[in-house]
Amino acid sequence: MIYVTGDTHIPHDIAKLHPELFPQQEQMRKDDYVIICGDFGGVWNGGAEEKFWLKWLSERNFTTLFVDGNHENFALLGAYPTEEFCGGKVHQIADGVYHLMRGEIYVINDTKIFVMGGAASHDIRYRIEGRSWWREEMPSDAEYENAVINLTKHNRAVDYIITHCCPDSVQDGINPAYTHDKLTNFLERAVKADCQYKKWFFAHYHEDIVVDEKHICLYRRIIKIV
């Protein structure tokens, strides 16, 4: 089984994965997965509360996977060694907790998934660089290139796409006032317009919205995709 959900902002929005709110986990095993669409928040300051929640996730029946959002400590996240997992590169954060890296494609339970983390923060004025905001929230040129290379290797066809923000046109469907940026434009022209996929899941906008039959924004909902 593979489930997907929105931001967890550990500790603020992790409660949705509690067994009382997500009882399906009783039937899951470690070769079943929950994928978080960014703003994981479990790699932030290395404090006791963070360690508690990482241990809590490690003890779940399922394996936790997450793409990065914009509210992550990228200095700490980037310090983890890079490993291989299901055909793509990851950071292993704890037992059964993995960061899915930008532009990678994973084959999980015979399901091909392309991921692209990152997003632009709109609350920068309230944040401090190096303490609560990092420039690495937006992908580098190398990460964009990595995405294109991997999609080309797979003939630009996957089962699912999982990101934090979404393409320009999909974002317009949520709110036309939202600003386009380099990442939303890349997702529009290099992914949405040029790839085959069944569905695209993302978060970032703190709403649960079915934009159309292929593009779904998640926040509190947990959806089974396999």
Backbone bond lengths (Angstrom), bond angles and torsions (degrees), N, CA, C in turn:
res aa  C-N    CA-C-N  psi(-1)  N-CA   C-N-CA  omega(-1)  CA-C   N-CA-C  phi
1 M - - - 1.465 - - 1.520 110.14 -
2 I 1.316 115.49 145.44 1.460 122.22 173.35 1.524 107.78 -131.85
3 Y 1.321 115.88 123.68 1.456 122.14 174.08 1.523 108.78 -113.25
4 V 1.322 116.21 155.29 1.462 120.69 177.98 1.522 108.42 -135.19
5 T 1.342 115.64 143.78 1.462 120.59 -179.75 1.529 110.00 -147.17
6 G 1.328 115.85 177.64 1.457 121.01 -176.93 1.518 113.29 -92.05
7 D 1.323 115.17 -163.28 1.466 123.74 -174.61 1.537 111.55 -51.24
8 T 1.326 115.09 141.62 1.464 119.69 173.07 1.525 112.01 -107.97
9 H 1.344 118.16 -23.68 1.470 120.59 175.99 1.528 111.70 41.31
10 I 1.318 116.06 48.29 1.471 119.22 -175.28 1.520 110.93 -46.35
11 P 1.355 117.34 125.98 1.471 129.35 9.70 1.533 115.19 -97.47
12 H 1.324 118.02 5.40 1.466 120.44 -164.89 1.523 114.85 -72.35
13 D 1.331 118.42 -38.60 1.462 120.53 -175.05 1.517 112.67 -122.77
14 I 1.324 117.23 23.76 1.456 121.64 179.90 1.525 111.58 -81.56
15 A 1.325 118.32 -16.80 1.466 121.71 -174.58 1.521 112.78 -59.85
16 K 1.332 118.17 -25.93 1.467 119.94 -178.95 1.525 112.33 -62.79
17 L 1.350 117.36 -18.51 1.459 120.88 177.86 1.528 112.72 -91.57
18 H 1.326 116.95 2.56 1.462 120.37 176.87 1.529 109.11 -65.41
19 P 1.324 117.99 143.01 1.467 120.31 -178.20 1.524 114.92 -52.46
20 E 1.323 118.40 -31.12 1.461 119.46 -179.85 1.523 111.97 -69.22
21 L 1.342 116.99 -30.59 1.456 121.23 -179.61 1.515 112.50 -96.91
22 F 1.312 116.44 -18.89 1.460 122.26 179.52 1.528 108.68 -131.52
23 P 1.340 116.42 67.31 1.465 120.51 -173.47 1.527 113.56 -67.99
24 Q 1.329 117.74 -15.89 1.470 120.33 -179.98 1.516 112.23 -59.46
25 Q 1.321 116.61 -22.93 1.462 119.57 -177.33 1.524 112.73 -64.69
26 E 1.324 116.88 -18.19 1.462 119.49 178.59 1.524 111.25 -62.07
27 Q 1.338 116.51 -26.08 1.453 121.31 -179.67 1.523 112.57 -97.85
28 M 1.335 117.00 6.38 1.461 120.59 -175.37 1.524 111.43 -97.99
29 R 1.347 114.58 163.38 1.457 122.52 176.67 1.521 107.83 -131.25
30 K 1.318 116.36 178.96 1.454 119.51 -177.96 1.526 113.18 -69.21
31 D 1.328 118.14 -15.06 1.460 119.09 173.84 1.530 111.13 -94.88
32 D 1.338 116.07 18.15 1.465 123.56 166.42 1.527 106.86 -110.17
33 Y 1.340 116.25 155.80 1.464 119.03 -167.61 1.523 112.76 -135.50
34 V 1.329 114.70 146.40 1.462 122.60 166.41 1.527 106.59 -117.93
35 I 1.341 116.27 123.93 1.465 121.46 -179.93 1.526 108.81 -107.08
36 I 1.321 115.92 127.33 1.469 123.35 179.53 1.529 108.34 -100.48
37 C 1.336 115.86 127.41 1.473 121.13 -174.14 1.536 112.37 -84.44
38 G 1.314 116.91 51.24 1.464 119.64 173.49 1.511 114.66 94.82
39 D 1.348 115.18 169.26 1.468 122.82 -172.72 1.526 110.01 48.84
40 F 1.326 114.39 52.02 1.459 122.51 176.71 1.522 109.89 -62.85
41 G 1.318 116.90 -52.17 1.456 121.59 175.52 1.513 115.65 80.26
42 G 1.332 117.44 1.62 1.459 120.06 -177.82 1.505 114.31 -89.88
43 V 1.331 116.50 1.80 1.472 121.49 172.35 1.521 105.10 -126.37
44 W 1.335 115.05 89.08 1.467 118.94 -170.78 1.526 112.40 -130.13
45 N 1.340 117.00 -57.08 1.466 118.42 -178.00 1.527 113.40 -139.62
46 G 1.331 116.09 1.34 1.459 119.81 178.83 1.512 114.75 71.24
47 G 1.329 117.22 14.49 1.460 121.43 -175.47 1.518 113.54 -78.16
48 A 1.334 115.00 177.55 1.460 121.74 -176.40 1.523 112.16 -63.06
49 E 1.339 117.41 -39.93 1.461 120.25 -179.70 1.520 110.73 -64.64
50 E 1.321 116.33 -42.19 1.463 121.01 177.03 1.526 111.02 -60.81
51 K 1.322 117.23 -45.05 1.471 121.15 179.47 1.518 110.77 -63.16
52 F 1.327 116.47 -37.12 1.466 119.88 177.64 1.520 110.63 -59.34
53 W 1.332 117.78 -47.63 1.456 121.04 -176.21 1.525 112.26 -71.81
54 L 1.319 117.93 -33.65 1.463 119.62 175.61 1.528 110.28 -65.41
55 K 1.317 116.11 -40.06 1.465 120.11 176.83 1.530 109.92 -65.92
56 W 1.325 116.72 -41.31 1.460 121.55 178.08 1.525 110.65 -58.67
57 L 1.334 117.29 -44.65 1.457 120.65 178.05 1.523 111.16 -65.50
58 S 1.327 116.84 -39.28 1.466 120.52 178.87 1.519 111.95 -60.20
59 E 1.316 116.31 -28.34 1.463 121.03 -177.21 1.527 113.60 -88.17
60 R 1.342 117.63 -3.45 1.468 119.84 177.54 1.532 109.32 -70.33
61 N 1.325 115.73 160.99 1.453 120.76 177.23 1.525 112.33 -67.53
62 F 1.332 116.65 -26.04 1.459 121.94 -175.87 1.529 111.77 -99.21
63 T 1.326 116.09 169.68 1.464 123.12 171.74 1.521 108.57 -98.80
64 T 1.326 116.60 134.80 1.463 122.27 -179.08 1.523 110.44 -97.28
65 L 1.320 115.68 128.70 1.461 122.96 174.71 1.521 107.92 -122.21
66 F 1.320 117.32 145.09 1.467 118.52 177.25 1.521 111.45 -146.79
67 V 1.323 115.87 143.54 1.455 120.92 165.63 1.526 106.12 -89.64
68 D 1.309 116.17 156.76 1.458 118.62 178.54 1.524 109.91 -82.75
69 G 1.332 114.48 150.32 1.452 120.26 174.53 1.518 110.05 -104.54
70 N 1.310 116.73 -143.71 1.464 120.42 173.43 1.519 111.57 -99.32
71 H 1.330 117.22 -24.84 1.460 120.70 179.60 1.533 109.84 -98.08
72 E 1.313 114.79 74.35 1.465 123.17 174.64 1.527 107.38 -137.04
73 N 1.324 117.19 156.51 1.465 121.21 172.71 1.528 107.06 -88.46
74 F 1.309 115.89 95.37 1.458 120.12 -173.96 1.520 112.87 -71.41
75 A 1.321 117.68 -23.18 1.460 120.04 175.51 1.532 109.86 -65.50
76 L 1.332 116.98 -46.31 1.465 120.53 177.98 1.520 111.53 -70.28
77 L 1.325 116.60 -41.41 1.457 120.47 -177.94 1.522 111.26 -61.37
78 G 1.332 116.08 -42.02 1.458 120.73 -178.73 1.516 114.13 -72.52
79 A 1.329 117.26 -11.61 1.469 120.52 -179.48 1.530 112.18 -81.79
80 Y 1.333 117.34 -14.40 1.464 119.36 177.57 1.525 109.82 -72.53
81 P 1.329 118.46 143.55 1.466 120.51 178.44 1.529 110.72 -67.05
82 T 1.320 115.02 146.76 1.460 121.01 178.09 1.523 109.97 -83.09
83 E 1.334 115.51 131.80 1.456 121.60 -179.75 1.524 109.38 -128.73
84 E 1.339 115.88 172.04 1.458 122.04 177.37 1.528 109.23 -101.76
85 F 1.330 115.39 140.31 1.461 120.65 -179.69 1.521 108.74 -153.63
86 C 1.308 117.30 118.77 1.471 122.24 176.34 1.527 112.45 52.04
87 G 1.313 116.54 37.17 1.457 121.28 175.32 1.508 115.92 90.09
88 G 1.328 118.05 -0.93 1.460 120.46 179.97 1.514 111.47 -133.12
89 K 1.316 116.49 176.35 1.460 122.35 -178.86 1.531 110.22 -90.55
90 V 1.340 115.11 141.54 1.466 121.06 179.80 1.520 110.33 -142.41
91 H 1.324 115.25 164.91 1.458 123.19 162.01 1.527 106.66 -108.53
92 Q 1.323 117.76 125.72 1.457 119.45 173.42 1.523 108.01 -87.35
93 I 1.317 115.87 117.82 1.463 121.91 -174.82 1.521 111.19 -90.09
94 A 1.320 116.31 -36.54 1.464 123.20 178.60 1.519 106.79 -160.37
95 D 1.321 116.89 177.18 1.459 119.36 175.94 1.534 109.38 -59.88
96 G 1.317 115.50 120.13 1.457 118.99 178.54 1.508 115.28 74.45
97 V 1.345 118.33 17.97 1.467 122.15 178.11 1.533 107.77 -133.73
98 Y 1.333 116.79 118.21 1.465 121.77 -174.63 1.523 111.28 -130.53
99 H 1.339 114.74 140.54 1.462 121.78 172.23 1.519 108.55 -93.82
100 L 1.343 116.95 120.60 1.459 122.87 177.07 1.524 108.44 -84.22
101 M 1.309 116.86 122.32 1.460 121.44 -169.21 1.532 112.34 -85.30
102 R 1.299 115.35 158.01 1.466 122.42 -171.22 1.530 112.70 -64.71
103 G 1.325 113.68 132.43 1.453 119.86 175.14 1.509 115.09 80.72
104 E 1.340 117.31 8.13 1.459 120.94 -177.90 1.531 111.24 -92.42
105 I 1.321 114.71 157.65 1.458 122.13 175.37 1.520 107.91 -123.19
106 Y 1.329 116.14 131.10 1.459 122.95 -177.56 1.529 109.35 -120.06
107 V 1.307 115.72 143.13 1.463 120.94 173.32 1.524 106.14 -109.08
108 I 1.329 115.46 103.17 1.458 122.91 -174.53 1.522 108.75 -116.46
109 N 1.326 116.56 118.57 1.470 120.35 -177.84 1.528 111.04 50.83
110 D 1.345 115.33 47.54 1.474 122.82 178.75 1.525 113.03 63.92
111 T 1.308 117.02 19.19 1.463 122.33 179.52 1.524 109.25 -116.73
112 K 1.331 116.54 127.38 1.467 121.42 -176.28 1.530 109.30 -93.99
113 I 1.338 115.74 122.07 1.467 121.40 -174.26 1.527 109.93 -127.16
114 F 1.330 116.41 124.33 1.467 122.93 174.09 1.524 108.16 -98.70
115 V 1.343 116.83 135.55 1.466 120.14 179.75 1.530 110.78 -127.47
116 M 1.319 114.77 150.08 1.466 120.89 175.91 1.517 108.29 -150.41
117 G 1.331 116.09 101.23 1.453 120.44 179.96 1.516 112.32 -78.65
118 G 1.326 114.09 -178.55 1.455 121.17 177.69 1.517 112.95 98.00
119 A 1.325 115.17 157.90 1.467 123.61 175.31 1.515 107.71 -175.50
120 A 1.317 115.85 162.70 1.462 121.30 177.61 1.523 109.88 -90.76
121 S 1.328 116.69 129.25 1.473 121.29 176.90 1.521 110.58 -77.54
122 H 1.320 114.73 139.85 1.465 119.42 176.82 1.527 111.56 -107.08
123 D 1.325 115.61 9.59 1.461 120.10 179.45 1.530 110.85 -120.92
124 I 1.335 116.33 27.97 1.475 120.65 -175.10 1.528 111.18 -57.57
125 R 1.320 117.00 -35.03 1.462 119.22 -176.50 1.526 112.75 -62.96
126 Y 1.336 116.52 -17.54 1.457 120.17 179.24 1.529 112.09 -98.54
127 R 1.325 117.15 3.66 1.460 121.00 -172.49 1.524 111.22 -119.20
128 I 1.331 114.94 162.23 1.466 121.67 -178.29 1.525 108.47 -117.84
129 E 1.321 116.65 125.29 1.459 119.83 -177.78 1.529 110.34 -62.00
130 G 1.317 115.08 132.74 1.452 121.02 179.98 1.516 114.08 86.13
131 R 1.329 116.84 -8.33 1.462 121.19 177.55 1.524 112.67 -122.37
132 S 1.320 116.84 -40.63 1.462 120.32 179.59 1.528 112.25 -137.35
133 W 1.334 116.45 6.01 1.464 121.21 177.93 1.522 108.86 -154.84
134 W 1.335 115.08 139.37 1.464 121.34 -179.28 1.518 109.52 -133.55
135 R 1.326 116.13 138.72 1.463 121.45 -179.54 1.524 112.21 -60.55
136 E 1.313 116.19 -25.34 1.465 120.76 -178.66 1.534 112.92 -70.68
137 E 1.333 116.52 2.35 1.471 117.98 175.35 1.531 111.13 -59.35
138 M 1.332 117.20 -27.78 1.464 121.17 176.65 1.526 109.59 -100.33
139 P 1.336 118.02 141.51 1.461 120.30 -177.71 1.519 113.08 -61.47
140 S 1.316 114.83 151.76 1.455 121.70 174.10 1.518 109.54 -84.63
141 D 1.332 116.11 168.52 1.462 119.98 176.45 1.528 110.51 -59.30
142 A 1.322 116.85 -37.86 1.470 120.75 179.56 1.522 111.26 -64.06
143 E 1.336 117.14 -35.32 1.470 120.14 179.91 1.524 111.16 -72.70
144 Y 1.326 117.05 -37.54 1.463 119.34 173.64 1.524 110.00 -62.14
145 E 1.318 116.61 -44.44 1.460 121.33 -179.90 1.525 110.80 -62.49
146 N 1.334 116.27 -40.72 1.460 120.57 178.45 1.526 110.74 -60.34
147 A 1.322 116.82 -40.36 1.462 120.84 178.89 1.523 111.00 -62.05
148 V 1.320 116.56 -45.76 1.464 120.48 -178.88 1.524 110.72 -64.32
149 I 1.321 116.54 -42.67 1.470 120.78 179.68 1.523 110.61 -60.77
150 N 1.320 116.79 -47.05 1.464 119.97 -177.62 1.522 112.22 -68.09
151 L 1.323 117.43 -39.20 1.466 119.41 177.21 1.527 110.83 -64.35
152 T 1.322 116.50 -38.63 1.463 120.60 178.52 1.524 111.05 -64.39
153 K 1.332 116.55 -40.51 1.466 120.89 177.77 1.521 111.92 -59.05
154 H 1.321 115.55 -31.32 1.466 120.83 -177.86 1.527 111.62 -101.40
155 N 1.341 115.67 22.01 1.468 121.51 177.35 1.524 112.86 56.64
156 R 1.326 114.86 28.84 1.467 122.55 177.04 1.527 112.67 53.94
157 A 1.322 114.77 39.13 1.467 120.24 178.54 1.517 109.37 -138.00
158 V 1.329 116.71 123.16 1.464 122.74 177.20 1.519 108.16 -136.80
159 D 1.317 116.19 172.12 1.463 119.59 175.69 1.528 111.51 -82.40
160 Y 1.335 115.44 -48.79 1.461 120.12 -176.80 1.523 110.78 -135.92
161 I 1.326 114.38 151.99 1.464 122.16 173.27 1.524 107.19 -118.60
162 I 1.325 115.59 133.02 1.464 120.90 178.83 1.528 108.49 -129.27
163 T 1.316 115.79 122.72 1.463 122.52 -178.34 1.527 108.76 -137.09
164 H 1.333 115.38 -179.43 1.466 118.76 173.09 1.523 109.53 -96.36
165 C 1.324 117.93 -58.03 1.465 119.64 172.83 1.530 108.23 -92.36
166 C 1.326 118.10 -168.11 1.464 120.17 -173.00 1.526 110.60 -141.37
167 P 1.328 118.21 173.20 1.472 120.87 -179.48 1.526 112.78 -65.11
168 D 1.327 115.21 159.94 1.467 121.40 -179.00 1.524 112.64 -49.21
169 S 1.332 116.71 -52.64 1.465 120.36 -173.45 1.519 112.00 -66.86
170 V 1.330 117.36 -34.25 1.463 120.74 178.24 1.527 109.78 -70.86
171 Q 1.319 116.34 -41.29 1.458 120.65 177.64 1.533 110.39 -61.61
172 D 1.333 116.54 -38.62 1.461 120.14 177.30 1.527 110.96 -60.80
173 G 1.338 116.27 -32.42 1.451 120.67 178.69 1.520 112.96 -70.08
174 I 1.334 116.33 -21.48 1.462 120.78 175.97 1.522 110.28 -85.11
175 N 1.327 115.23 -49.70 1.467 120.92 179.04 1.526 108.24 -161.14
176 P 1.323 119.37 110.46 1.466 121.91 -178.89 1.518 113.74 -60.52
177 A 1.331 117.37 -16.68 1.461 120.70 -179.48 1.524 112.41 -78.36
178 Y 1.337 117.70 -16.03 1.461 120.06 -179.50 1.523 110.16 -65.96
179 T 1.334 115.97 141.63 1.457 122.21 -175.69 1.526 112.28 -79.48
180 H 1.325 115.75 134.99 1.461 120.57 170.76 1.529 108.75 -77.75
181 D 1.325 116.14 153.30 1.464 119.74 176.61 1.524 108.75 -146.45
182 K 1.313 117.02 -175.04 1.459 120.80 -175.76 1.521 111.89 -60.39
183 L 1.338 117.42 -38.60 1.461 120.31 -178.34 1.520 111.51 -73.15
184 T 1.333 118.64 -46.88 1.467 119.64 179.30 1.527 110.16 -62.09
185 N 1.336 116.91 -33.79 1.461 120.47 177.77 1.522 111.38 -69.93
186 F 1.330 116.58 -40.69 1.468 120.24 176.79 1.523 110.71 -61.54
187 L 1.325 116.54 -44.21 1.455 120.26 179.83 1.528 111.34 -63.90
188 E 1.323 116.38 -30.41 1.467 120.79 178.05 1.525 111.81 -72.27
189 R 1.336 115.79 -55.58 1.470 118.86 -170.07 1.522 113.68 -84.86
190 A 1.350 117.70 -32.64 1.461 120.08 -173.83 1.525 112.84 -98.73
191 V 1.326 116.89 -14.87 1.464 119.47 -177.74 1.538 110.27 -120.14
192 K 1.311 117.45 -65.75 1.472 119.87 -175.60 1.526 112.02 -59.26
193 A 1.315 116.47 -44.39 1.469 120.13 -175.31 1.517 113.13 -78.50
194 D 1.330 117.02 -12.94 1.463 118.77 -169.00 1.522 113.83 -129.31
195 C 1.332 117.99 8.81 1.467 120.28 -175.92 1.530 110.89 -130.71
196 Q 1.311 114.61 155.36 1.456 121.27 173.31 1.531 108.64 -101.96
197 Y 1.324 116.95 135.54 1.453 121.67 179.68 1.521 109.08 -162.12
198 K 1.338 115.02 156.88 1.461 120.07 -179.74 1.526 111.18 -81.01
199 K 1.346 115.24 -52.22 1.466 120.37 -178.91 1.529 109.65 -147.18
200 W 1.320 113.72 157.49 1.466 121.72 -179.88 1.531 107.17 -127.12
201 F 1.341 115.97 122.53 1.461 121.85 179.14 1.525 109.64 -111.98
202 F 1.324 116.43 140.42 1.460 121.48 179.91 1.519 108.39 -151.94
203 A 1.326 116.55 175.36 1.469 120.88 -178.14 1.535 108.41 -134.81
204 H 1.328 117.87 -121.82 1.472 125.11 169.92 1.526 114.24 72.95
205 Y 1.334 118.41 -38.42 1.463 120.98 -170.07 1.531 113.14 -94.45
206 H 1.325 116.91 2.34 1.468 123.45 174.60 1.532 112.49 55.80
207 E 1.340 114.76 41.30 1.451 121.38 175.52 1.523 108.69 -144.83
208 D 1.311 116.15 154.87 1.459 122.04 171.07 1.522 107.24 -103.15
209 I 1.338 115.93 107.43 1.462 120.41 -173.75 1.525 109.40 -138.86
210 V 1.325 115.89 130.61 1.461 120.21 167.68 1.526 105.70 -91.79
211 V 1.330 116.06 98.90 1.472 120.02 -175.97 1.524 109.74 -66.94
212 D 1.327 116.52 -44.82 1.459 123.56 172.71 1.523 106.63 -157.86
213 E 1.302 118.07 -172.91 1.465 120.68 -173.16 1.528 113.82 -65.77
214 K 1.346 117.78 -18.03 1.456 119.99 -177.89 1.512 113.83 -110.26
215 H 1.324 119.40 -13.73 1.459 122.21 -171.48 1.526 110.51 -125.46
216 I 1.346 115.24 117.33 1.466 121.21 -172.23 1.524 110.32 -127.79
217 C 1.314 115.71 123.98 1.459 122.67 176.11 1.526 108.54 -94.42
218 L 1.323 115.66 130.98 1.458 121.42 -176.95 1.521 111.18 -118.54
219 Y 1.307 114.50 146.31 1.462 120.93 170.46 1.533 108.53 -137.99
220 R 1.306 117.29 -72.58 1.468 119.93 179.72 1.519 112.82 -94.39
221 R 1.304 117.61 -22.93 1.463 120.30 -177.16 1.540 110.90 -69.53
222 I 1.331 114.81 149.87 1.458 122.50 173.45 1.521 105.95 -124.70
223 I 1.329 116.46 117.45 1.452 121.69 -173.18 1.525 110.28 -113.67
224 K 1.318 116.53 134.93 1.456 121.15 174.08 1.521 109.05 -85.39
225 I 1.328 116.74 125.59 1.458 120.33 179.51 1.516 112.02 -108.48
226 V 1.322 118.21 -19.99 1.468 122.41 176.85 1.511 107.65 -138.87
